[in-house]
Amino acid sequence: MEGHQRNLYLYDRFNARVAGVSRDQVATLEFWAKDLGLTFPLFSNPIGHLGIWFGALRQGYPMFNRTTVIIDKWGVIRYMRDGSPDYHEILRVLKQLHGEEAGR
Amino acid sequence: MGNTRSKGLRRLGAALIGAALLAAPAGAADERADMMKRVGERAPIFQVVTSQGTLADYDRDYYGKHHLVMTFVPAAFTPV
């Protein structure tokens, strides 16, 4: 999450917004965001439907696994990757999307 | 007017999907696999409460405005 916070100005440049998602309650996420000094939102999804949609909630596991998803501004999923966020790859995809946006 | 109505219907659809997920038995593995989206597919719209005390509405806040990067984490205070 701190990596996303460090890259916020780059995301802004590429017209992107970032959010974390977990199954925690809002109060817990609020406390965590304050603890890390995050200025972007953390989504509270106790039901877990976002995890099911985006492949972050595996059968038999109560919690999300680490997954990063990029949805472009036209509502299409452009990137999905399991594991910790690869910031270089995320920025590369956002740069490509920004280029496409400029070309439209 | 029509646009507002279709947005309302889409939101109702999202709410019904959420309710169906709540009602789904724990062993409904096939249904889950069907619900999973893949790269190139259209993302479902959603509304979730955020740590900033706001309601994030994909349709209102992101669609047609910004690309959205979402990172799923197991729980608060876990390293990412």
Backbone of each chain as ProteinMPNN parsed JSONL, in Angstrom:
{"seq_chain_A": "MEGHQRNLYLYDRFNARVAGVSRDQVATLEFWAKDLGLTFPLFSNPIGHLGIWFGALRQGYPMFNRTTVIIDKWGVIRYMRDGSPDYHEILRVLKQLHGEEAGR", "coords_chain_A": {"N_chain_A": [[0.817, -1.212, 0.0], [1.979, 1.194, 0.715], [3.609, 1.598, -1.426], [1.813, 2.216, -3.48], [0.943, 4.62, -2.438], [3.246, 6.14, -2.657], [3.398, 6.297, -5.409], [1.269, 7.835, -6.158], [1.203, 10.4, -7.378], [2.076, 9.828, -9.917], [0.09, 8.094, -10.826], [-1.962, 9.912, -10.901], [-1.11, 11.541, -12.943], [-1.452, 9.845, -15.073], [-4.15, 9.782, -15.214], [-5.417, 8.039, -13.406], [-6.897, 6.287, -10.665], [-6.472, 4.899, -7.401], [-7.191, 2.098, -5.279], [-7.454, 0.2, -2.291], [-8.592, -3.066, -1.376], [-10.365, -4.966, 0.965], [-11.741, -7.491, 3.202], [-12.328, -6.391, 5.57], [-13.981, -4.479, 8.174], [-15.214, -1.077, 7.946], [-14.244, 0.616, 10.006], [-11.907, -0.63, 10.844], [-10.365, -0.5, 8.52], [-10.173, 2.235, 8.26], [-8.598, 2.886, 10.463], [-6.268, 1.535, 9.76], [-5.548, 2.858, 7.418], [-4.992, 5.364, 8.437], [-2.84, 4.714, 10.043], [-0.91, 4.003, 8.15], [-0.762, 6.314, 6.772], [-2.25, 6.73, 4.452], [-3.714, 8.278, 1.61], [-5.485, 7.535, -0.245], [-8.551, 5.725, -0.979], [-9.663, 2.84, 0.912], [-11.419, 0.016, 0.115], [-14.174, -1.442, 1.708], [-15.239, -4.666, 1.828], [-17.016, -6.811, 3.04], [-18.779, -8.896, 2.272], [-17.573, -9.964, 0.07], [-17.947, -10.051, -2.68], [-16.606, -8.586, -4.627], [-14.12, -9.75, -4.604], [-14.766, -12.29, -5.581], [-15.632, -11.674, -8.185], [-13.289, -10.594, -9.282], [-11.433, -12.565, -9.01], [-10.053, -12.837, -6.607], [-10.855, -14.175, -4.42], [-10.56, -17.222, -3.332], [-11.905, -20.545, -3.481], [-12.773, -21.947, -0.417], [-11.114, -20.386, 1.101], [-11.148, -17.858, 3.525], [-10.3, -15.225, 3.268], [-9.265, -12.535, 1.058], [-6.92, -13.177, -1.574], [-3.749, -11.747, -2.448], [-4.122, -9.583, -5.032], [-3.979, -7.67, -7.997], [-5.864, -5.454, -9.901], [-6.645, -3.762, -12.897], [-8.919, -1.51, -14.113], [-10.039, 0.009, -16.992], [-10.98, 3.402, -18.012], [-13.195, 3.057, -19.514], [-14.5, 0.968, -18.508], [-13.524, -1.605, -18.867], [-11.801, -4.554, -17.991], [-8.375, -4.525, -17.783], [-6.082, -5.558, -16.789], [-4.917, -8.12, -14.698], [-3.463, -9.539, -11.912], [-2.053, -11.938, -9.823], [-0.649, -11.922, -6.515], [1.774, -9.772, -4.856], [1.622, -6.238, -5.612], [3.058, -5.323, -8.727], [4.726, -2.655, -9.283], [6.055, -1.415, -11.399], [5.006, -2.712, -13.607], [2.324, -2.03, -13.357], [2.444, 0.744, -13.752], [3.353, 0.729, -16.362], [1.167, -0.369, -17.749], [-0.749, 1.6, -17.175], [0.386, 3.773, -18.441], [0.195, 2.966, -21.066], [-2.604, 2.871, -21.315], [-3.171, 5.537, -20.96], [-2.01, 6.573, -23.228], [-3.69, 5.421, -25.155], [-6.027, 6.685, -24.48], [-5.451, 9.316, -25.125], [-5.307, 9.037, -27.834], [-7.912, 8.643, -28.591]], "CA_chain_A": [[0.0, 0.0, 0.0], [2.861, 2.372, 0.742], [4.082, 1.758, -2.806], [0.757, 2.954, -4.187], [0.941, 5.995, -1.91], [4.409, 6.823, -3.254], [3.171, 6.48, -6.848], [-0.006, 8.536, -6.396], [1.345, 11.529, -8.31], [2.196, 9.244, -11.265], [-1.252, 7.626, -11.192], [-2.723, 11.117, -11.211], [-0.642, 11.991, -14.256], [-2.028, 8.935, -16.068], [-5.61, 9.816, -15.028], [-5.831, 6.814, -12.728], [-7.144, 6.33, -9.231], [-6.099, 3.618, -6.804], [-7.935, 1.728, -4.074], [-7.199, -1.12, -1.72], [-9.851, -3.768, -1.074], [-10.272, -6.127, 1.857], [-13.032, -7.874, 3.779], [-12.437, -5.776, 6.9], [-14.989, -3.444, 8.383], [-14.734, 0.276, 7.644], [-13.486, 1.179, 11.133], [-10.573, -1.251, 10.809], [-9.641, 0.054, 7.366], [-9.905, 3.645, 8.573], [-7.465, 2.875, 11.388], [-5.09, 1.087, 8.997], [-5.187, 3.942, 6.494], [-4.358, 6.411, 9.257], [-1.557, 4.176, 10.498], [0.037, 4.039, 7.023], [-0.791, 7.649, 6.159], [-2.775, 6.612, 3.085], [-4.684, 9.311, 1.235], [-6.433, 6.955, -1.197], [-9.528, 4.942, -0.219], [-9.632, 1.377, 1.025], [-12.798, -0.446, -0.012], [-14.58, -2.48, 2.644], [-16.109, -5.595, 1.103], [-17.163, -8.009, 3.887], [-19.474, -9.975, 1.558], [-16.533, -10.581, -0.753], [-18.327, -10.237, -4.089], [-15.556, -8.034, -5.507], [-13.091, -10.789, -4.67], [-15.242, -13.359, -6.467], [-15.624, -11.153, -9.551], [-11.942, -10.327, -9.791], [-10.566, -13.725, -8.813], [-9.202, -12.694, -5.422], [-11.396, -14.983, -3.326], [-10.515, -18.614, -3.771], [-12.789, -21.472, -2.775], [-12.233, -22.529, 0.806], [-10.315, -19.417, 1.846], [-12.039, -16.784, 3.983], [-9.78, -13.886, 2.981], [-8.792, -12.314, -0.313], [-5.481, -13.281, -1.798], [-3.226, -10.491, -3.019], [-4.401, -9.496, -6.47], [-4.13, -6.303, -8.493], [-6.719, -5.37, -11.088], [-6.785, -2.416, -13.474], [-10.102, -1.326, -14.967], [-9.846, 1.282, -17.691], [-12.079, 4.348, -17.783], [-14.354, 2.615, -20.308], [-15.137, -0.126, -17.781], [-13.022, -2.914, -19.291], [-10.679, -5.045, -17.189], [-7.211, -4.538, -18.661], [-4.912, -6.181, -16.147], [-5.168, -8.855, -13.453], [-2.254, -10.281, -11.559], [-1.98, -12.422, -8.447], [0.587, -11.6, -5.8], [1.987, -8.37, -4.487], [1.598, -5.378, -6.809], [4.289, -5.031, -9.459], [4.482, -1.235, -9.568], [6.565, -1.089, -12.744], [4.046, -3.236, -14.574], [1.111, -1.205, -13.219], [2.709, 2.033, -14.417], [3.458, 0.484, -17.805], [-0.206, -0.516, -18.254], [-1.413, 2.909, -17.086], [0.965, 4.62, -19.491], [-0.412, 2.495, -22.319], [-4.005, 3.311, -21.304], [-3.154, 6.991, -21.128], [-1.739, 6.782, -24.649], [-4.924, 5.085, -25.885], [-6.998, 7.737, -24.166], [-5.062, 10.503, -25.906], [-5.544, 8.741, -29.243], [-9.345, 8.511, -28.905]], "C_chain_A": [[0.856, 1.27, 0.0], [3.405, 2.666, -0.654], [3.078, 2.54, -3.635], [0.761, 4.42, -3.736], [2.097, 6.796, -2.525], [4.152, 7.158, -4.726], [1.936, 7.317, -7.173], [0.109, 9.65, -7.439], [1.487, 11.036, -9.753], [0.836, 8.74, -11.735], [-2.105, 8.819, -11.632], [-2.37, 11.619, -12.619], [-1.237, 11.135, -15.377], [-3.557, 8.84, -15.945], [-6.13, 8.529, -14.403], [-6.051, 7.085, -11.243], [-6.833, 4.957, -8.666], [-6.95, 3.366, -5.561], [-7.451, 0.37, -3.599], [-8.554, -1.752, -1.418], [-9.57, -4.894, -0.092], [-11.649, -6.413, 2.441], [-13.221, -7.282, 5.166], [-13.583, -4.777, 6.962], [-14.351, -2.066, 8.166], [-13.843, 0.829, 8.756], [-12.053, 0.648, 11.136], [-9.74, -0.641, 9.69], [-9.272, 1.522, 7.597], [-8.662, 3.753, 9.456], [-6.175, 2.514, 10.655], [-4.599, 2.2, 8.061], [-4.481, 5.07, 7.248], [-2.958, 5.978, 9.67], [-0.496, 4.268, 9.404], [0.122, 5.416, 6.377], [-1.289, 7.614, 4.719], [-3.789, 7.718, 2.805], [-5.661, 8.799, 0.179], [-7.371, 6.022, -0.421], [-9.219, 3.453, -0.165], [-11.093, 0.928, 1.022], [-13.068, -1.571, 0.987], [-15.586, -3.392, 1.954], [-16.292, -6.906, 1.887], [-17.841, -9.177, 3.183], [-18.486, -10.716, 0.658], [-16.881, -10.718, -2.222], [-17.304, -9.649, -5.053], [-14.442, -9.066, -5.687], [-13.483, -11.926, -5.602], [-15.161, -12.898, -7.919], [-14.214, -11.064, -10.122], [-10.932, -11.413, -9.416], [-9.654, -13.646, -7.602], [-9.71, -13.514, -4.244], [-11.497, -16.427, -3.8], [-11.418, -19.472, -2.892], [-12.089, -22.02, -1.539], [-11.367, -21.583, 1.621], [-11.204, -18.246, 2.262], [-11.585, -15.381, 3.569], [-9.373, -13.773, 1.518], [-7.329, -12.7, -0.4], [-5.022, -11.993, -2.484], [-3.392, -10.525, -4.539], [-4.498, -8.028, -6.84], [-4.885, -6.328, -9.82], [-6.709, -3.929, -11.593], [-7.991, -2.417, -14.399], [-9.925, 0.015, -15.669], [-11.098, 2.162, -17.559], [-13.33, 3.996, -18.587], [-14.981, 1.359, -19.701], [-14.659, -1.514, -18.165], [-11.82, -3.308, -18.422], [-9.471, -5.196, -18.105], [-6.018, -5.293, -18.077], [-5.374, -6.884, -14.88], [-3.921, -9.654, -13.126], [-2.302, -10.666, -10.087], [-0.646, -12.021, -7.83], [0.678, -10.124, -5.472], [2.042, -7.498, -5.736], [2.978, -5.186, -7.419], [4.142, -3.601, -9.99], [4.969, -0.824, -10.953], [5.554, -1.514, -13.807], [2.762, -2.401, -14.555], [1.298, 0.112, -13.956], [2.804, 1.863, -15.933], [2.06, 0.381, -18.427], [-0.923, 0.83, -18.252], [-0.906, 3.863, -18.163], [0.352, 4.268, -20.847], [-1.862, 2.972, -22.416], [-4.106, 4.813, -21.554], [-2.903, 7.347, -22.595], [-2.977, 6.513, -25.502], [-5.966, 6.177, -25.71], [-6.726, 8.983, -25.006], [-5.376, 10.306, -27.388], [-7.015, 8.69, -29.62], [-9.956, 9.864, -29.267]], "O_chain_A": [[0.51, 2.274, -0.622], [3.633, 3.819, -1.018], [3.453, 3.425, -4.405], [0.603, 5.333, -4.546], [1.945, 7.969, -2.867], [4.628, 8.176, -5.229], [1.596, 7.488, -8.344], [-0.777, 9.821, -8.276], [1.079, 11.718, -10.694], [0.465, 8.929, -12.894], [-2.862, 8.741, -12.6], [-3.237, 12.061, -13.372], [-1.493, 11.621, -16.479], [-4.177, 7.933, -16.501], [-7.158, 7.995, -14.821], [-5.461, 7.995, -10.66], [-6.923, 3.957, -9.378], [-7.372, 4.302, -4.881], [-7.087, -0.494, -4.397], [-9.545, -1.048, -1.227], [-8.647, -5.684, -0.29], [-12.603, -5.672, 2.203], [-14.172, -7.631, 5.864], [-14.079, -4.301, 5.941], [-13.13, -1.912, 8.198], [-12.809, 1.44, 8.482], [-11.106, 1.39, 11.398], [-8.57, -0.308, 9.878], [-8.208, 1.984, 7.187], [-7.792, 4.594, 9.229], [-5.124, 3.109, 10.896], [-3.399, 2.443, 7.934], [-3.508, 5.648, 6.765], [-2.016, 6.77, 9.65], [0.666, 4.568, 9.679], [0.983, 5.655, 5.53], [-0.815, 8.369, 3.87], [-4.615, 8.05, 3.656], [-6.558, 9.527, -0.247], [-7.028, 5.575, 0.673], [-8.602, 2.889, -1.069], [-11.9, 1.399, 1.823], [-12.295, -2.523, 1.095], [-16.658, -2.946, 1.545], [-15.806, -7.961, 1.479], [-17.52, -10.332, 3.462], [-18.557, -11.935, 0.506], [-16.188, -11.428, -2.95], [-17.144, -10.146, -6.167], [-13.896, -9.229, -6.779], [-12.645, -12.463, -6.326], [-14.682, -13.633, -8.783], [-13.97, -11.407, -11.279], [-9.723, -11.199, -9.498], [-8.611, -14.298, -7.558], [-9.075, -13.55, -3.19], [-12.393, -16.796, -4.56], [-11.659, -19.164, -1.724], [-10.956, -22.497, -1.61], [-10.929, -21.934, 2.716], [-11.936, -17.702, 1.435], [-12.395, -14.455, 3.524], [-9.163, -14.775, 0.833], [-6.583, -12.57, 0.57], [-5.834, -11.249, -3.034], [-2.857, -11.399, -5.221], [-5.042, -7.229, -6.078], [-4.584, -7.11, -10.722], [-6.758, -2.988, -10.8], [-8.079, -3.21, -15.337], [-9.69, 1.035, -15.021], [-12.133, 1.721, -17.061], [-14.396, 4.569, -18.367], [-15.877, 0.756, -20.292], [-15.31, -2.504, -17.83], [-10.938, -2.491, -18.158], [-9.536, -5.918, -19.1], [-5.068, -5.622, -18.788], [-6.126, -6.321, -14.085], [-3.39, -10.366, -13.978], [-2.558, -9.832, -9.219], [0.346, -11.81, -8.527], [-0.223, -9.34, -5.771], [2.459, -7.959, -6.799], [3.949, -4.919, -6.711], [3.509, -3.376, -11.022], [4.357, 0.024, -11.603], [5.283, -0.789, -14.764], [2.187, -2.103, -15.602], [0.417, 0.546, -14.697], [2.39, 2.739, -16.692], [1.794, 0.957, -19.482], [-1.621, 1.168, -19.208], [-1.667, 4.654, -18.722], [0.036, 5.141, -21.656], [-2.299, 3.425, -23.474], [-4.996, 5.29, -22.257], [-3.491, 8.285, -23.133], [-3.282, 7.255, -26.436], [-6.681, 6.544, -26.642], [-7.645, 9.616, -25.525], [-5.67, 11.262, -28.107], [-7.356, 8.692, -30.803], [-11.149, 9.945, -29.559]]}, "seq_chain_B": "MGNTRSKGLRRLGAALIGAALLAAPAGAADERADMMKRVGERAPIFQVVTSQGTLADYDRDYYGKHHLVMTFVPAAFTPV", "coords_chain_B": {"N_chain_B": [[-33.293, 11.221, -18.728], [-34.081, 8.567, -19.56], [-31.521, 7.541, -19.388], [-30.986, 7.797, -16.669], [-32.822, 5.99, -15.712], [-31.871, 3.576, -16.771], [-29.454, 3.432, -15.454], [-30.361, 3.121, -12.874], [-31.569, 0.618, -13.094], [-29.319, -0.941, -13.655], [-27.96, -0.678, -11.27], [-29.756, -1.881, -9.56], [-29.576, -4.443, -10.549], [-26.924, -5.056, -9.844], [-27.21, -5.015, -7.082], [-28.93, -7.182, -6.734], [-27.298, -9.258, -7.597], [-25.375, -9.198, -5.584], [-27.017, -9.925, -3.427], [-27.665, -12.508, -4.232], [-25.172, -13.701, -4.067], [-24.793, -13.628, -1.343], [-26.726, -15.416, -0.552], [-25.809, -17.733, -1.654], [-24.712, -21.127, -1.343], [-21.879, -22.369, 0.564], [-20.382, -24.173, -0.884], [-20.591, -23.592, -3.55], [-18.893, -23.783, -5.964], [-18.763, -23.846, -8.778], [-20.525, -21.848, -9.62], [-19.188, -19.655, -8.662], [-16.906, -19.681, -10.231], [-18.059, -19.094, -12.651], [-18.841, -16.514, -12.204], [-16.512, -15.129, -12.089], [-14.518, -12.652, -13.572], [-12.602, -11.89, -16.533], [-9.543, -10.702, -18.087], [-10.181, -8.207, -20.463], [-12.866, -8.437, -20.39], [-15.961, -6.763, -19.521], [-16.068, -4.844, -16.605], [-17.992, -5.468, -13.655], [-20.446, -3.207, -12.284], [-20.18, -1.553, -9.127], [-20.845, -0.793, -5.679], [-19.303, 0.315, -2.818], [-18.461, 0.734, 0.651], [-16.075, 3.027, 1.923], [-12.798, 3.492, 3.488], [-12.647, 6.141, 3.933], [-15.012, 6.984, 4.778], [-16.94, 7.277, 2.857], [-19.208, 6.477, 0.157], [-18.175, 4.502, -2.348], [-18.906, 4.607, -5.663], [-18.802, 2.874, -8.506], [-19.854, 3.522, -11.016], [-20.503, 6.245, -10.781], [-18.174, 7.496, -9.781], [-15.883, 6.608, -11.174], [-16.321, 5.458, -13.764], [-15.912, 6.351, -17.097], [-14.378, 8.445, -16.328], [-11.944, 7.996, -14.801], [-9.161, 5.699, -14.85], [-9.009, 2.706, -12.946], [-7.147, 1.358, -10.36], [-7.054, -1.491, -8.497], [-6.11, -3.028, -5.539], [-6.234, -6.039, -3.988], [-6.213, -7.176, -0.654], [-5.367, -9.506, 1.978], [-6.093, -8.81, 4.644], [-6.489, -5.999, 6.879], [-3.494, -4.428, 7.999], [-1.804, -6.329, 7.028], [1.148, -7.141, 5.24], [1.674, -5.912, 1.917]], "CA_chain_B": [[-34.384, 10.492, -18.066], [-33.861, 7.158, -19.869], [-30.196, 7.2, -18.888], [-31.114, 7.649, -15.217], [-33.573, 4.759, -15.476], [-31.011, 2.418, -17.043], [-28.474, 3.378, -14.359], [-31.09, 2.555, -11.742], [-31.734, -0.815, -13.347], [-27.996, -1.576, -13.516], [-27.66, -0.728, -9.836], [-30.625, -2.907, -8.995], [-28.967, -5.71, -10.958], [-25.733, -5.276, -9.002], [-27.685, -5.338, -5.731], [-29.473, -8.547, -6.781], [-26.149, -10.175, -7.67], [-24.837, -9.226, -4.228], [-27.929, -10.723, -2.599], [-27.518, -13.907, -4.662], [-23.902, -14.183, -3.515], [-24.999, -13.843, 0.089], [-27.572, -16.584, -0.387], [-25.183, -18.906, -2.267], [-24.078, -22.032, -0.394], [-20.414, -22.242, 0.591], [-19.752, -25.093, -1.832], [-21.006, -23.267, -4.919], [-17.635, -23.457, -6.654], [-18.983, -23.617, -10.204], [-21.14, -20.535, -9.769], [-18.133, -18.672, -8.427], [-16.041, -19.662, -11.41], [-18.81, -18.41, -13.702], [-18.925, -15.086, -11.886], [-15.195, -14.503, -12.2], [-14.258, -11.922, -14.814], [-11.24, -12.04, -17.063], [-9.026, -9.534, -18.809], [-10.893, -7.972, -21.713], [-14.311, -8.403, -20.131], [-16.454, -5.55, -18.876], [-16.124, -4.981, -15.15], [-19.32, -5.188, -13.109], [-20.474, -1.977, -11.481], [-20.295, -1.885, -7.702], [-20.844, 0.288, -4.69], [-18.752, -0.173, -1.55], [-18.12, 1.768, 1.625], [-14.616, 3.169, 1.954], [-12.161, 3.902, 4.748], [-12.782, 7.595, 4.065], [-16.379, 7.259, 5.204], [-17.78, 7.605, 1.698], [-19.666, 5.343, -0.638], [-17.551, 4.525, -3.674], [-19.831, 4.098, -6.682], [-17.965, 2.795, -9.718], [-20.534, 4.24, -12.101], [-20.485, 7.692, -10.563], [-16.856, 8.047, -9.442], [-14.775, 6.178, -12.022], [-16.665, 5.138, -15.144], [-15.845, 7.488, -18.015], [-13.557, 9.528, -15.753], [-10.593, 7.587, -14.402], [-8.803, 4.282, -14.77], [-9.011, 2.327, -11.534], [-6.233, 0.284, -9.938], [-7.521, -2.049, -7.224], [-5.263, -4.083, -4.983], [-6.902, -6.822, -2.939], [-5.298, -7.628, 0.396], [-6.067, -10.45, 2.861], [-6.685, -8.124, 5.792], [-5.772, -4.804, 7.312], [-2.226, -4.635, 8.715], [-0.985, -7.375, 6.424], [2.006, -6.532, 4.219], [1.143, -6.119, 0.566]], "C_chain_B": [[-34.187, 8.986, -18.257], [-32.549, 6.656, -19.309], [-30.243, 6.941, -17.386], [-31.807, 6.319, -14.891], [-32.68, 3.536, -15.693], [-29.942, 2.286, -15.961], [-29.108, 2.72, -13.137], [-31.249, 1.056, -11.888], [-30.42, -1.557, -13.172], [-27.639, -1.714, -12.043], [-28.489, -1.794, -9.144], [-30.059, -4.29, -9.321], [-27.773, -6.046, -10.097], [-26.147, -5.673, -7.594], [-28.214, -6.765, -5.68], [-28.355, -9.575, -6.841], [-25.523, -10.322, -6.287], [-25.685, -10.085, -3.314], [-27.811, -12.201, -2.94], [-26.244, -14.505, -4.094], [-24.042, -14.493, -2.035], [-25.76, -15.147, 0.333], [-26.908, -17.863, -0.885], [-24.553, -19.814, -1.208], [-22.557, -21.976, -0.518], [-19.748, -23.092, -0.483], [-20.061, -24.783, -3.283], [-19.806, -22.847, -5.756], [-17.856, -23.102, -8.111], [-19.564, -22.236, -10.458], [-20.085, -19.451, -9.609], [-17.237, -18.537, -9.655], [-16.734, -18.921, -12.551], [-18.827, -16.903, -13.477], [-17.599, -14.37, -12.102], [-14.988, -13.865, -13.578], [-12.813, -12.145, -15.257], [-10.825, -10.787, -17.798], [-9.746, -9.417, -20.153], [-12.399, -7.927, -21.541], [-14.682, -7.095, -19.443], [-16.562, -5.784, -17.37], [-17.547, -4.711, -14.659], [-19.297, -3.867, -12.343], [-20.657, -2.385, -10.018], [-20.342, -0.616, -6.869], [-20.316, -0.31, -3.391], [-18.443, 1.009, -0.647], [-16.6, 1.825, 1.737], [-14.115, 3.594, 3.33], [-12.287, 5.401, 4.98], [-14.202, 7.992, 4.451], [-17.306, 7.655, 4.075], [-18.245, 6.321, 1.028], [-19.021, 5.466, -2.016], [-18.509, 3.871, -4.658], [-19.061, 4.081, -7.994], [-18.557, 3.615, -10.849], [-20.349, 5.746, -11.985], [-19.052, 8.244, -10.462], [-15.757, 7.718, -10.452], [-15.134, 6.009, -13.487], [-16.676, 6.394, -16.017], [-14.966, 8.624, -17.522], [-12.11, 9.093, -15.52], [-10.405, 6.084, -14.596], [-8.735, 3.951, -13.279], [-8.071, 1.151, -11.289], [-6.735, -0.211, -8.586], [-6.569, -3.142, -6.768], [-6.0, -4.752, -3.83], [-5.862, -7.284, -1.929], [-6.07, -8.552, 1.346], [-6.78, -9.755, 4.025], [-5.877, -6.87, 6.088], [-4.521, -5.224, 8.091], [-1.456, -5.866, 8.226], [-0.106, -6.708, 5.366], [1.486, -6.851, 2.824], [2.265, -6.533, -0.373]], "O_chain_B": [[-34.132, 8.224, -17.292], [-32.446, 5.529, -18.825], [-29.627, 6.0, -16.887], [-31.444, 5.622, -13.944], [-32.717, 2.584, -14.915], [-29.564, 1.175, -15.588], [-28.498, 1.891, -12.462], [-31.084, 0.31, -10.923], [-30.387, -2.657, -12.619], [-27.088, -2.729, -11.618], [-28.008, -2.512, -8.268], [-30.062, -5.19, -8.48], [-27.617, -7.188, -9.663], [-25.534, -6.545, -6.978], [-27.981, -7.482, -4.706], [-28.441, -10.633, -6.219], [-25.182, -11.427, -5.866], [-25.165, -10.874, -2.525], [-27.851, -13.053, -2.052], [-26.221, -15.666, -3.688], [-23.496, -15.475, -1.532], [-25.485, -15.879, 1.284], [-27.377, -18.96, -0.582], [-23.925, -19.32, -0.272], [-22.017, -21.592, -1.555], [-18.656, -22.759, -0.944], [-19.822, -25.615, -4.159], [-19.713, -21.703, -6.2], [-17.229, -22.181, -8.635], [-19.156, -21.538, -11.387], [-20.088, -18.455, -10.332], [-16.865, -17.436, -10.06], [-16.09, -18.211, -13.323], [-18.828, -16.119, -14.426], [-17.565, -13.152, -12.276], [-15.255, -14.482, -14.61], [-11.944, -12.529, -14.475], [-11.646, -9.92, -18.095], [-9.898, -10.398, -20.88], [-13.125, -7.449, -22.414], [-13.835, -6.415, -18.864], [-17.087, -6.805, -16.927], [-18.229, -3.83, -15.183], [-18.26, -3.46, -11.82], [-21.224, -3.437, -9.722], [-19.939, 0.465, -7.299], [-20.826, -1.326, -2.919], [-18.198, 2.124, -1.108], [-15.922, 0.801, 1.656], [-14.884, 3.994, 4.204], [-12.062, 5.882, 6.091], [-14.555, 9.171, 4.453], [-18.336, 8.29, 4.301], [-17.739, 5.233, 1.301], [-19.287, 6.413, -2.756], [-18.877, 2.707, -4.494], [-18.708, 5.131, -8.532], [-17.838, 4.32, -11.557], [-20.074, 6.43, -12.971], [-18.754, 9.317, -10.986], [-14.793, 8.474, -10.576], [-14.35, 6.372, -14.364], [-17.361, 7.37, -15.714], [-14.818, 9.642, -18.197], [-11.172, 9.743, -15.983], [-11.356, 5.306, -14.519], [-8.439, 4.817, -12.455], [-8.181, 0.1, -11.919], [-6.831, 0.565, -7.636], [-6.261, -4.066, -7.52], [-6.343, -4.114, -2.835], [-4.773, -7.725, -2.296], [-7.282, -8.405, 1.506], [-7.924, -10.076, 4.346], [-4.752, -6.7, 5.62], [-4.512, -6.259, 8.757], [-0.575, -6.377, 8.918], [-0.564, -5.804, 4.668], [0.931, -7.923, 2.584], [2.027, -6.756, -1.56]]}, "name": "protein", "num_of_chains": 2, "seq": "MEGHQRNLYLYDRFNARVAGVSRDQVATLEFWAKDLGLTFPLFSNPIGHLGIWFGALRQGYPMFNRTTVIIDKWGVIRYMRDGSPDYHEILRVLKQLHGEEAGRMGNTRSKGLRRLGAALIGAALLAAPAGAADERADMMKRVGERAPIFQVVTSQGTLADYDRDYYGKHHLVMTFVPAAFTPV"}
